Amino acid sequence: MISVKLHKASFYNNPFVGLYLRASDRLVLSPPTISAKLLEQVEDALAVPVLKLFVNSSPLLGVFCAMNSNGVVLPSFADERECKELRKAGLNVCTIERLSPGNNIAANDHAGVVGEKMPRAELGKLSDCLGVEVHHPRFGEFPLAPTTVVTNKGLLAYNELTELELKKLEHIFGVKGVNTTSNMGVYFNSLSVVANSNGAIVGGLTSGVETQKIYEALGGD
């Protein structure tokens, strides 16, 4: 395993940084309103270029974008100008109706998983966009995408995922995983943690124990 950099941070004084940022090993998506201090932390921890944009005037990129190094999935109301910017950055772009991609899709460069509300008819389109096989598993009491952070180095999953379920996700994504919460017990990890293979931005309320677990999950040695 390799060392990763972790920074604790807040966005708009909000510890749920995952609402506003989305990262892959290619780039980070951020609203143009990111502060200079947080931008410095993002660039240091994640070590990839930052692309600043809104999704139809919204800063909630973590909710409205699902992404890996190959592509990005957006809601159908995304502006064509935004889609063009993402294509210019080298990403495949596709859109889905009704659902928020960030709350329904988790992906790294090996595989993707979608929530139970995602129509199976969409899987082929998502697979073509992300360049990976997209799975439709059904297990656990809580939705997979909002409770899961996955990179090409590790997997962060909610505490109450069973050992068997965690093993299944590890097999799908091709990485080892750790169960934990973030931001002092919040189980929606993807709202509190933004990560790629180089590092992570962790919500400012995340405890020391949670931070250590996140470090272990995402590739810390």
Secondary structure, DSSP 8 states (H G I E B T S, - for coil): ----EEEEE-BTTBS-GGGT-EE-SS-EEE-TT--HHHHHHHHHHH-S-EEE--BTTB--HHHH-EE-SSEEEEETT--HHHHHHHHHTT-EEEEESSS-HHHHEEE-SSEEEE-TTS-GGGHHHHHHHHTSEEE----SSS-HHHH-EE-SS-EEE-TTS-HHHHHHHHHHHTS-EEE--BTTTBS-HHHHEEE-SSEEEEETT--HHHHHHHHHHTT--
